[in-house]
Amino acid sequence: MESINRVEWEVREGIGIITLNNPPENYLYEPEFIPIKTLKKWTSNPKLKGLLIHGKGKHFSAGGDMTRLFEMIEEDLAIRQKMEAGDRVIKHLIELDLPMVAAIHGVCFGGGLELALACHIRIAGEQSLFALPETSHGLLPGLGGTVRLPPVVGEARSLQMILSGDMINSEEARLIKLIDFIVPRNEVFEYAYRLIHKMTGNLSIRVIRAVIRAFRNAATMPAEEAISEETRIFCELAREEAKRRFTKSDK
């Protein structure tokens, strides 16, 4: 296991596990809560099949430490550069050709929720709480919340959550499709791990990464272009699979 900025990294059976470990609230130590060079090193492992993100202890993450944030501004510590560095961390995760699952328990607020929104699947404990409370501090979400929340829950609910800053529980979060599954709190991590392992365990890395690439294309390209890319990727995989099968049959 490796650790930096109170974030831990390990790999189990091809699944990379990112653990937020800054108890009790698991505040993100900095906007760039994982140095981008470290994150790139961790995720460059060619044998990775997926990522799981969770928090150690009682909570997933209460987001950024507001006291620390305002101290950085008071000390003139280049807050824009720091926020942009945090954006690069989230962007790198989203651009990985890997399925990502968030295992959420306790509170998932602010930057913690923005991190969870970067994942493809969100699993939450029965009594988890969700909020984007930045407006109550005179701010707005700063790590992609205004961009990534509306496609998930719709513009109306996004505005309601962001402007009110109100907390919602797991049941309401599932109702608006902010999360995908609710499980008992003490089963969240194991459920999430079993799910991503079941999704990827019997597949080749090239197929997993091709599927994620196609899904990302669908979200970022015009439909016709995404379909064209899907066809291209299909043919590429088909040629590789045919070659593998014929090579195997020749032996």
Secondary structure by P-SEA (a helix, b strand, c coil): ccccccbbbbbcccbbbbbbcccccccccccccccaaaaaaaaccccccbbbbbbccccccccccaaaaaaaaaaccaaaaaaaaaaaaaaaaaaccbbbbbbccccccaaaaaaaaaccbbbbccbbbbbcccccccccccccccccccccccaaaaaaaaaacccccaaaaaaaccccccccccaaaaaaaaaaaaacccccaaaaaaaaaaaaaaacccaaaaaaaaaaaaaaaaaaaaaaaaaaaac
